[in-house]
Structures are given as C-alpha cells and as structure tokens.
Amino acid sequence: GNWKVHDQIKAMRVLILLSALTACAGASVGVASRRGFAQSVARPASRVTSRVTMAARTALIAGNWKMNTVLSEAVALAKVVADASQGAAADVTICVPFPYLDAVSRVLAGSKVGLGAQDVCEYDKGAYTGGVSTAMLQSVGCSYVLTGHSERRAIFGESDELINKKTRKVLAAGLKCILCVGELKEQREDGSTDQVVATQLVGGLKGVSEAELANIVIAYEPVWAIGTGLTATPEQAQETHAAVRKWFAANYSPAAAEKMVIQYGGSVTPDTVDELMSCPDIDGALVGGASLIGDKFARIINFVV
C-alpha cells in the first residue's frame, strides 16, 4: 500500500514538473515576441494580462465635441451618453462647447459622466474678451479641462509656455487636466515622435509637482490621425504610450508613472477601440468625431477587452 502511494506521489511530481516547464516555455515565447523600447511594441498575448497591468488605473473615455452641435443637439446627445455610461467600467467625460456647459451639466446630474471644457483662459478675470476662467467653469459644474490640444497648438498658435500656464491654472483650481501631446506625420516618419512628445511634456508640465499629477491625464494624439480617418496601429500607439510612461518614471518616479492615465486619441472608432484598449499602457481614449454619434460613442464607452 505504501509503495502505491509513493508511486502516485512520484507521478504527481512529474506532472507538476511538466506543467512548470510548459508554462516557462510559453513565457519565454511571450518575452521573445516583445521588441525593444525603440521599436514597435507587440500587442499583448493576453488581454487579461493587459488589464492586470493597469489594475491600479481606471480607464477614462472622453468625448471632445469640438465646435459642433447646437443646444438642442447637445442636450439630446448628453442624454444618450448618460444612459450609455450606466454600466461602463471606465470613467466617462464629455468636453462640450462653452455655451452648452450649463445645460449639459443639468442633463448629466446624477450620472457617472463628468463635464469637461475644451479650453480655459490662463487669467482669473478681467479685460480678456472671449476668455473663460476656471471659476466660470467650476460654477457650471465642470470637472475636466483640455489643454494643449493639437488644434489649439496649430490653429491658434498656442505654445508650450501658454499651455503650461493653462495647465497650472486648471490644477490650481482643483480641476482635472487632460494634457494633449502628439507628433506630426513627418515627425512620425523621421523617427522623432518620442523626442517631440517628451518636449511637449517637459514644457506642459513645468512646475507641476508629483502630488499634482493626481489631477493630470495625458492624451497622446498623433496629429496625423486626428480627423483623418487614419489611426495609429495598436503597436504604434502602445510604443508611444510606453515611452510616455517611461518619461514619467524618469522625470517623476516609477510610482507616478504607474498611476498615470494615458489616453489614446486619433480617430478612435467602435471598430478600433477594443484592440487599442487591449494594450497595457493605453488607459482610455479621447474621442473626436465618433463622440458626436450617440450609438458609436456608447459602444466606445463600453469597450470590450
């Protein structure tokens, strides 16, 4: 009887050893499939793994309506977003045109959707015709503000210095800032993406403390993909998101880098969101055109990984 038990134990040990060797081999293949930091990073072999990696971070899906809608359309769309977000695992916010902030705020009351503004003035108050202050935004229920969007940089000529002033003004008011960074097509093609994005981070976050990073979200938007229908591949997006996280580790701390929510923006659609969100360093999306179509944005909010 004892010999049979002994044989059974030996057999179990052999099975355990074989299982361990199989697991190690699988892990080795997974490691071998990942490329270096300067190259495109392979899509994670397991979506479960990618979610574990960002376990400390809650994804944020933000809609940027830009200069679109009239009041009745804004109210109707906000209702759709509020309803669609009820079962969403991600945080959700919509950045609407200034004239509709108050009306949309009323629609969103009691929902999980945050209200965001698309821009802010760097001054508190005074003779700044057309300016909108952080106090004004807070008074109508805003909790998020965009800064550094590529359209503000390219069309309105906003510099890193001005974007930094706006970013710090948002943080000083206790609001959450979505700071946008991203490269032009020619910069992507000549290999300078990481350098361009790092320069924008250095300029935009000058004087921002590590404690203040709790109210910062980074939105990586390849400029060549905004409104063009083009989308960075998951590998391209993941590569740059990993570079952004590495920048935070080097310039703040590994802990700050791990906590940083980094969105992808650039023609995100219902067809591309699942694969993008499966990448370990992509923590959400800043959505333009698709955020104006209720059923499309509802699908993006409720992405599947």
Sine and cosine of phi, psi and omega as CSV:
sin_phi,cos_phi,sin_psi,cos_psi,sin_omega,cos_omega
0.00,0.00,-0.69,0.73,-0.01,-1.00
-0.91,0.42,-0.58,0.82,0.01,-1.00
-0.91,0.41,-0.61,0.80,0.03,-1.00
-0.90,0.44,-0.68,0.73,0.04,-1.00
-0.88,0.48,-0.68,0.74,0.00,-1.00
-0.87,0.49,-0.69,0.72,0.01,-1.00
-0.90,0.44,-0.62,0.78,0.02,-1.00
-0.90,0.44,-0.66,0.75,0.03,-1.00
-0.88,0.47,-0.69,0.72,0.02,-1.00
-0.88,0.48,-0.67,0.74,0.00,-1.00
-0.89,0.46,-0.65,0.76,0.02,-1.00
-0.89,0.45,-0.65,0.76,0.00,-1.00
-0.89,0.45,-0.63,0.78,0.02,-1.00
-0.90,0.44,-0.68,0.73,0.02,-1.00
-0.89,0.46,-0.67,0.74,0.03,-1.00
-0.88,0.47,-0.67,0.74,0.00,-1.00
-0.89,0.45,-0.69,0.72,0.02,-1.00
-0.88,0.47,-0.65,0.76,0.02,-1.00
-0.89,0.46,-0.68,0.74,-0.01,-1.00
-0.90,0.44,-0.67,0.74,0.01,-1.00
-0.90,0.44,-0.64,0.77,0.03,-1.00
-0.89,0.46,-0.69,0.72,0.00,-1.00
-0.89,0.46,-0.67,0.74,-0.01,-1.00
-0.90,0.43,-0.65,0.76,0.02,-1.00
-0.89,0.46,-0.67,0.74,0.03,-1.00
-0.88,0.47,-0.67,0.75,0.01,-1.00
-0.90,0.44,-0.63,0.78,-0.01,-1.00
-0.89,0.45,-0.65,0.76,0.04,-1.00
-0.89,0.46,-0.66,0.75,0.01,-1.00
-0.88,0.48,-0.69,0.72,0.00,-1.00
-0.91,0.41,-0.67,0.74,-0.04,-1.00
-0.90,0.43,-0.48,0.87,-0.04,-1.00
-0.97,0.23,-0.25,0.97,0.00,-1.00
-1.00,0.07,0.73,-0.69,-0.03,-1.00
-1.00,-0.05,0.13,-0.99,-0.01,-1.00
-0.91,0.42,0.23,-0.97,-0.07,-1.00
-0.86,0.51,-0.62,0.79,-0.07,-1.00
-0.98,0.20,-0.17,0.99,0.00,-1.00
-0.97,-0.25,0.12,-0.99,0.06,-1.00
-0.89,0.47,0.70,-0.72,-0.01,-1.00
-1.00,-0.02,0.78,-0.63,-0.05,-1.00
-0.90,0.44,0.51,-0.86,0.08,-1.00
-0.89,0.46,0.65,-0.76,-0.02,-1.00
-0.83,0.57,0.63,-0.77,0.01,-1.00
-0.92,0.40,-0.45,0.89,-0.05,-1.00
-0.77,-0.64,0.77,-0.63,0.05,-1.00
-0.93,0.38,-0.49,0.87,0.04,-1.00
-0.89,0.46,-0.67,0.74,0.02,-1.00
-0.85,0.52,-0.69,0.73,-0.05,-1.00
-0.90,0.44,-0.60,0.80,0.02,-1.00
-0.94,0.34,-0.58,0.82,0.04,-1.00
-0.90,0.44,-0.64,0.77,-0.03,-1.00
-0.85,0.52,-0.62,0.78,-0.04,-1.00
-0.98,-0.20,0.44,0.90,-0.06,-1.00
-0.84,0.54,-0.50,0.87,-0.03,-1.00
-0.99,0.11,-0.06,1.00,-0.07,-1.00
-0.86,-0.52,0.71,-0.70,0.09,-1.00
-0.99,-0.10,0.79,-0.62,-0.02,-1.00
-0.88,0.47,0.52,-0.85,0.04,-1.00
-0.81,-0.58,0.87,-0.50,0.11,-0.99
-0.97,-0.24,0.86,-0.51,-0.03,-1.00
-0.85,-0.52,0.72,-0.69,0.10,-1.00
-0.99,-0.17,0.76,-0.65,0.05,-1.00
-0.93,-0.36,0.97,-0.25,-0.08,-1.00
-0.97,0.24,-0.23,0.97,0.00,-1.00
0.81,0.59,-0.59,-0.81,-0.03,-1.00
-0.99,-0.13,0.94,0.35,-0.05,-1.00
-0.68,-0.73,0.32,-0.95,0.01,-1.00
0.98,0.22,0.42,-0.91,0.26,-0.96
-0.93,-0.36,0.09,-1.00,-0.17,-0.98
-0.82,0.58,-0.75,0.67,-0.05,-1.00
-0.89,0.46,-0.61,0.79,0.02,-1.00
-0.93,0.36,-0.63,0.78,0.01,-1.00
-0.89,0.45,-0.70,0.72,0.00,-1.00
-0.90,0.43,-0.70,0.72,-0.01,-1.00
-0.90,0.44,-0.68,0.74,0.00,-1.00
-0.92,0.40,-0.63,0.77,0.03,-1.00
-0.88,0.48,-0.60,0.80,0.03,-1.00
-0.90,0.43,-0.65,0.76,0.03,-1.00
-0.89,0.47,-0.70,0.72,-0.01,-1.00
-0.90,0.43,-0.68,0.74,0.01,-1.00
-0.87,0.50,-0.68,0.73,0.01,-1.00
-0.92,0.38,-0.68,0.73,-0.06,-1.00
-0.92,0.38,-0.41,0.91,-0.09,-1.00
-1.00,0.09,-0.11,0.99,-0.13,-0.99
-0.84,0.55,-0.66,0.75,-0.02,-1.00
-0.97,-0.24,0.18,0.98,-0.08,-1.00
-0.96,0.29,0.63,-0.78,0.06,-1.00
-0.98,0.18,-0.43,0.90,-0.04,-1.00
-1.00,0.09,0.37,-0.93,0.24,-0.97
-0.96,0.28,0.48,-0.88,-0.06,-1.00
-0.71,-0.71,0.64,-0.77,0.14,-0.99
-0.56,-0.83,0.43,-0.90,0.09,-1.00
-0.80,-0.60,0.75,-0.67,0.00,-1.00
-0.98,-0.22,0.96,-0.29,-0.18,-0.98
-0.95,-0.33,0.31,-0.95,0.04,-1.00
-0.87,0.50,0.53,-0.85,-0.06,-1.00
-0.76,0.65,-0.70,0.71,-0.10,-0.99
-0.89,0.46,-0.33,0.94,-0.11,-0.99
-0.97,-0.25,0.04,1.00,-0.09,-1.00
-0.85,0.53,-0.72,0.69,-0.06,-1.00
-0.92,0.40,-0.72,0.70,-0.02,-1.00
-0.90,0.43,-0.68,0.73,0.01,-1.00
-0.93,0.38,-0.59,0.81,0.06,-1.00
-0.84,0.54,-0.64,0.77,0.00,-1.00
-0.92,0.38,-0.61,0.79,0.03,-1.00
-0.91,0.41,-0.63,0.78,-0.08,-1.00
-0.99,0.15,-0.19,0.98,-0.04,-1.00
-0.82,0.58,0.78,-0.62,0.01,-1.00
1.00,0.06,-0.12,0.99,0.04,-1.00
-0.99,-0.10,0.06,-1.00,0.03,-1.00
-1.00,-0.02,0.06,1.00,-0.07,-1.00
-1.00,0.06,0.78,-0.62,0.05,-1.00
-1.00,0.08,0.42,-0.91,0.02,-1.00
-0.97,-0.22,0.75,-0.66,-0.02,-1.00
-0.80,-0.60,0.44,-0.90,0.10,-1.00
-0.96,-0.29,0.43,-0.90,-0.07,-1.00
-1.00,0.01,-0.19,0.98,-0.04,-1.00
-0.24,-0.97,0.14,-0.99,0.05,-1.00
-0.39,-0.92,0.43,-0.90,0.08,-1.00
-1.00,0.09,0.52,-0.85,0.00,-1.00
-0.99,0.16,-0.07,1.00,0.01,-1.00
-0.95,-0.30,0.38,-0.92,-0.05,-1.00
-0.98,0.20,-0.66,0.75,0.00,-1.00
-0.12,-0.99,0.15,-0.99,0.07,-1.00
0.81,-0.59,-0.34,-0.94,-0.10,-1.00
-0.99,0.12,0.93,0.35,0.00,-1.00
-0.80,-0.59,0.97,0.23,-0.11,-0.99
-0.80,0.60,0.80,-0.61,0.01,-1.00
1.00,0.04,-0.14,0.99,-0.02,-1.00
-0.97,0.23,0.49,-0.87,0.07,-1.00
-0.77,-0.64,0.84,-0.55,-0.10,-0.99
-1.00,-0.01,0.22,-0.97,0.06,-1.00
-0.90,0.44,-0.58,0.81,0.02,-1.00
-0.89,0.45,-0.64,0.77,0.05,-1.00
-0.88,0.47,-0.69,0.72,-0.01,-1.00
-0.90,0.43,-0.68,0.74,0.03,-1.00
-0.90,0.44,-0.57,0.82,-0.07,-1.00
-0.93,0.37,-0.32,0.95,0.04,-1.00
-0.95,-0.32,0.21,0.98,0.15,-0.99
1.00,-0.09,0.24,0.97,0.02,-1.00
-0.94,0.34,0.60,-0.80,0.11,-0.99
-0.83,-0.55,-0.29,0.96,0.01,-1.00
-0.82,-0.57,0.49,-0.87,0.11,-0.99
-0.63,-0.78,0.72,-0.69,0.12,-0.99
-0.99,0.14,0.65,-0.76,0.19,-0.98
-0.70,-0.72,0.50,-0.86,0.11,-0.99
0.97,0.26,0.26,0.96,0.01,-1.00
-0.86,0.52,0.57,-0.82,-0.09,-1.00
-0.85,0.52,-0.51,0.86,0.02,-1.00
-0.95,0.32,-0.53,0.85,0.10,-0.99
-0.94,0.33,-0.59,0.80,0.01,-1.00
-0.94,0.35,-0.76,0.65,-0.14,-0.99
-0.98,0.18,-0.71,0.70,-0.11,-0.99
-0.99,0.11,-0.64,0.77,-0.07,-1.00
-0.98,-0.21,0.03,1.00,0.11,-0.99
0.93,0.37,0.45,0.89,-0.02,-1.00
-0.95,0.32,0.77,-0.64,-0.01,-1.00
-1.00,-0.02,0.23,-0.97,0.09,-1.00
-0.86,0.52,-0.57,0.82,0.00,-1.00
-0.90,0.43,-0.71,0.71,0.02,-1.00
-0.92,0.38,-0.66,0.75,0.02,-1.00
-0.88,0.48,-0.61,0.79,0.05,-1.00
-0.90,0.44,-0.66,0.75,0.03,-1.00
-0.88,0.47,-0.68,0.74,0.00,-1.00
-0.92,0.39,-0.68,0.73,0.01,-1.00
-0.87,0.50,-0.72,0.69,-0.01,-1.00
-0.93,0.37,-0.54,0.84,0.05,-1.00
-0.92,0.40,-0.65,0.76,0.04,-1.00
-0.89,0.46,-0.72,0.70,-0.01,-1.00
-0.91,0.41,-0.65,0.76,0.00,-1.00
-0.88,0.47,-0.47,0.88,0.00,-1.00
-1.00,0.10,-0.09,1.00,-0.01,-1.00
0.99,0.13,0.24,0.97,0.05,-1.00
-1.00,-0.02,0.27,-0.96,0.04,-1.00
-1.00,-0.06,0.70,-0.71,-0.06,-1.00
-0.94,-0.35,0.80,-0.60,0.15,-0.99
-0.98,-0.17,0.98,-0.22,-0.05,-1.00
-1.00,-0.03,0.86,-0.51,-0.08,-1.00
-1.00,-0.09,0.67,-0.74,0.06,-1.00
-0.66,-0.75,0.37,-0.93,0.04,-1.00
0.26,-0.97,0.31,-0.95,-0.12,-0.99
-0.95,-0.30,0.36,-0.93,0.12,-0.99
-0.98,0.19,0.23,-0.97,-0.03,-1.00
-0.87,0.50,-0.69,0.72,-0.03,-1.00
-0.92,0.39,-0.49,0.87,0.05,-1.00
-0.95,0.30,-0.59,0.81,0.11,-0.99
-0.89,0.46,-0.69,0.73,-0.07,-1.00
-0.94,0.34,-0.53,0.85,-0.01,-1.00
-1.00,-0.01,0.08,1.00,0.12,-0.99
0.99,0.12,0.26,0.97,-0.07,-1.00
-0.98,-0.18,0.25,0.97,-0.05,-1.00
-0.80,0.60,-0.79,0.61,-0.07,-1.00
-0.87,0.48,-0.63,0.77,0.00,-1.00
-0.92,0.39,-0.67,0.74,0.01,-1.00
-0.89,0.46,-0.74,0.67,-0.03,-1.00
-0.91,0.42,-0.65,0.76,0.03,-1.00
-0.88,0.47,-0.65,0.76,0.03,-1.00
-0.89,0.46,-0.65,0.76,0.03,-1.00
-0.92,0.38,-0.59,0.80,0.04,-1.00
-0.92,0.38,-0.69,0.72,0.02,-1.00
-0.87,0.50,-0.73,0.69,-0.03,-1.00
-0.94,0.34,-0.69,0.72,-0.07,-1.00
-0.94,0.33,-0.49,0.87,-0.08,-1.00
-0.96,-0.29,0.24,0.97,0.02,-1.00
-0.84,0.54,0.80,-0.60,0.03,-1.00
0.99,0.15,0.01,1.00,0.02,-1.00
-1.00,0.04,0.81,-0.59,-0.05,-1.00
-0.99,0.15,0.26,-0.97,0.04,-1.00
-0.89,0.46,-0.60,0.80,0.02,-1.00
-0.88,0.47,-0.59,0.81,-0.01,-1.00
-0.95,0.32,-0.30,0.95,0.01,-1.00
-0.89,0.46,-0.30,0.95,0.04,-1.00
-0.87,0.49,-0.40,0.92,0.01,-1.00
-0.95,-0.30,0.32,0.95,0.04,-1.00
-0.93,-0.36,0.71,-0.70,0.21,-0.98
-0.86,-0.52,0.68,-0.73,0.06,-1.00
-0.98,-0.20,0.75,-0.66,0.10,-0.99
-0.92,-0.39,0.93,-0.37,0.07,-1.00
-1.00,0.05,0.89,-0.46,-0.02,-1.00
-0.81,-0.59,0.97,-0.24,0.13,-0.99
-0.90,0.44,0.89,-0.46,-0.15,-0.99
-0.84,0.54,-0.56,0.83,-0.03,-1.00
-0.93,0.36,-0.20,0.98,-0.02,-1.00
-0.97,-0.25,-0.07,1.00,-0.07,-1.00
-0.99,0.12,0.90,-0.44,0.06,-1.00
0.95,0.32,0.16,0.99,-0.05,-1.00
-0.98,-0.20,-0.22,0.98,-0.11,-0.99
1.00,0.06,-0.21,0.98,0.07,-1.00
-0.99,0.14,0.54,-0.84,0.04,-1.00
-0.70,-0.71,0.69,-0.72,0.12,-0.99
-0.85,0.52,0.60,-0.80,0.07,-1.00
-0.91,0.42,0.39,-0.92,0.07,-1.00
-0.80,0.59,-0.59,0.81,0.01,-1.00
-0.91,0.41,-0.69,0.72,0.03,-1.00
-0.90,0.43,-0.71,0.71,-0.01,-1.00
-0.89,0.45,-0.72,0.69,-0.01,-1.00
-0.88,0.47,-0.64,0.77,0.01,-1.00
-0.86,0.51,-0.73,0.68,-0.03,-1.00
-0.95,0.31,-0.62,0.78,0.06,-1.00
-0.88,0.48,-0.64,0.77,0.04,-1.00
-0.90,0.43,-0.61,0.79,0.03,-1.00
-0.91,0.41,-0.64,0.77,0.05,-1.00
-0.89,0.45,-0.70,0.72,0.00,-1.00
-0.90,0.43,-0.61,0.79,0.05,-1.00
-0.90,0.44,-0.60,0.80,0.03,-1.00
-0.88,0.47,-0.69,0.73,0.02,-1.00
-0.91,0.42,-0.61,0.79,0.03,-1.00
-0.89,0.45,-0.63,0.77,-0.04,-1.00
-0.98,0.21,-0.56,0.83,-0.11,-0.99
-0.99,-0.17,-0.28,0.96,0.09,-1.00
-0.82,-0.57,-0.99,0.11,0.05,-1.00
-0.22,-0.98,0.36,-0.93,0.08,-1.00
-0.85,0.53,-0.58,0.81,0.01,-1.00
-0.91,0.42,-0.67,0.74,0.03,-1.00
-0.90,0.43,-0.63,0.77,0.01,-1.00
-0.90,0.44,-0.66,0.75,-0.03,-1.00
-0.92,0.40,-0.52,0.86,-0.03,-1.00
-0.99,0.10,-0.33,0.94,-0.13,-0.99
-0.92,0.39,0.81,-0.59,0.09,-1.00
-1.00,0.08,0.84,-0.54,-0.04,-1.00
-0.86,-0.51,0.93,-0.37,0.00,-1.00
-1.00,0.03,0.40,-0.92,0.19,-0.98
-0.96,-0.29,0.69,-0.73,0.08,-1.00
-0.72,-0.70,0.61,-0.79,0.00,-1.00
0.60,-0.80,0.98,0.18,0.02,-1.00
0.85,0.53,0.70,0.71,0.10,-0.99
-0.95,0.32,0.72,-0.69,-0.03,-1.00
-0.73,-0.69,0.17,-0.99,0.09,-1.00
-0.86,0.52,-0.45,0.89,-0.03,-1.00
-0.98,0.19,-0.38,0.92,-0.07,-1.00
-0.95,-0.32,-0.29,0.96,-0.18,-0.98
-0.91,0.42,-0.64,0.77,-0.07,-1.00
-0.89,0.46,-0.72,0.70,-0.03,-1.00
-0.93,0.37,-0.64,0.77,0.05,-1.00
-0.88,0.47,-0.70,0.72,-0.05,-1.00
-0.96,0.30,-0.16,0.99,0.07,-1.00
-0.98,0.17,-0.21,0.98,0.00,-1.00
-0.97,0.24,0.65,-0.76,-0.15,-0.99
-0.91,0.41,-0.41,0.91,-0.04,-1.00
-0.96,-0.29,0.14,0.99,0.07,-1.00
-0.98,-0.18,0.90,-0.43,-0.16,-0.99
-0.93,-0.36,0.39,0.92,-0.01,-1.00
0.50,-0.87,-0.17,-0.99,-0.04,-1.00
-0.56,-0.83,0.59,-0.81,0.18,-0.98
-0.96,-0.29,0.93,-0.36,-0.23,-0.97
-0.95,-0.32,0.77,-0.63,0.02,-1.00
-1.00,-0.10,-0.99,-0.15,-0.12,-0.99
-0.80,0.60,-0.68,0.73,-0.04,-1.00
-0.92,0.38,-0.33,0.94,0.00,-1.00
-0.97,0.26,-0.19,0.98,0.01,-1.00
-1.00,0.00,-0.10,0.99,-0.01,-1.00
-0.91,-0.42,0.93,-0.36,-0.18,-0.98
-0.78,0.62,-0.77,0.64,-0.07,-1.00
-0.94,0.34,-0.54,0.84,0.05,-1.00
-0.93,0.38,-0.71,0.70,-0.01,-1.00
-0.93,0.38,-0.56,0.83,0.05,-1.00
-0.87,0.49,-0.66,0.75,0.03,-1.00
-0.92,0.40,-0.63,0.77,0.02,-1.00
-0.91,0.41,-0.68,0.73,0.04,-1.00
-0.83,0.56,-0.66,0.75,-0.05,-1.00
-0.98,-0.19,0.74,0.67,0.01,-1.00
-0.86,0.52,0.40,-0.92,-0.04,-1.00
-0.89,-0.45,0.80,-0.60,0.06,-1.00
-0.76,-0.65,0.00,0.00,0.00,0.00
